[in-house]
Amino acid sequence: MSHDAPFPARGRYEDGFEPLARTFADQLADGSEVGAGLTVYQHGRPVVNVWGGLADVATGRPWEEDSRIVVFSATKGLAAMAMLLLAERGAFEWDAPVASYWPGFARGGKQGISIRTLLNHRAGLSALDQPLTMADCVREDAADRVRDALEAQRSRWEPGTAQGYHAITFGLYVHELFERIAGEPMGAFLKRELFDVVESDARLGTPPELDAKVATLVLPTMYERLSGMLRATLRRPASPEARVLRAIAAPRSLVRDTFGNPKLDRRGLCAYNEPPVRRAELAWASATASARGLARAYLPFAGGGQFGGRTFVREQYLSPLYARQSWSGRDLVVQKPLGWSQGFLKEEAGVFGPMREAFGHAGMGGTLGWCDPVHGLALGYVMNRMDWRIRSLRALSLCRSLYSCEPVL
């Protein structure tokens, strides 16, 4: 790439992408970011690779090109990749009942729910009735307890008739289903079949040798989160943040139940800063990656299913992702317009870009793994200062700047 990143960012960018590099540098300079990385490829070539700030505030450790962070729900995009690669090989049919591959899933009247319905957040399974903890999800000796809760659960609405973000249960159900079909852990499959091949450092189940590269999350305090949502409620009472806050405040609401079980311990989200959570294959939240690694994971999906002379996904399996397979004007959980295609997020036009064909997944706090197959774009954005909003203003600014760059216009 031909240009050095604007100060205080480091890295480089290609001709025509200065608006994006400048926006990233400005967010570092004005203190919006603590530490962050951003990588964009176009047609398989790197066009922006910038980073800067601090990976750890307490020690002053700088953010490096290969610094990595827990990507929260951007993990779901990686899980969706694993399922897509299995389907491409004929291992299952999208519209077959989940129970045909996982017989115990049929308990609780779920025998008719298809794999597509489950991955598109339309199964009515966003919340669990049996109480679980994060420790249950991390410990191997609690796997039977978790599985029993999943199998016993009844749908909260008639499957296929409504949509509600399965914020945590998506990963619990899909990980179990994947292992039953593939016969191996999802993390090992992704590493061998995708990450190693495209030279991505993304990992679901992060090994100890990568711990030194992991940045420390800078979490908003409960006061900052609640006060921000309260201000949003007062200023924009119809905003998604305001609707979510009102729903969380109501006892036994679907939103409250969706996010409250499995329950975090007294450390709250700080648990994601610690090795046990990163080691576990929590297919809804615990993957780690650098910006470059997250972007490279999307390279085949931005390139018509191909990259580096290899076909990862044939067109007939990839093209269904370009349309919205599921859409709601107000998702029952996130309380905003939202859609899905086989586990990949389909956002409103203008949120992460103008193209309906684009897909990927955002993560809590702002992390984003995304691809635009029309323009051949693959993007990875990771940071350690978490935004409390449903969609991070920093991520939105970066995406707007990307689509203002001359090579993308």
Summary of the structure (lengths in Angstrom):
residues: 409
radius of gyration: 19.9
end to end distance: 19.5
largest distance: 59.0
contacts: 1461
relative contact order: 0.18
helix: 40%
strand: 17%
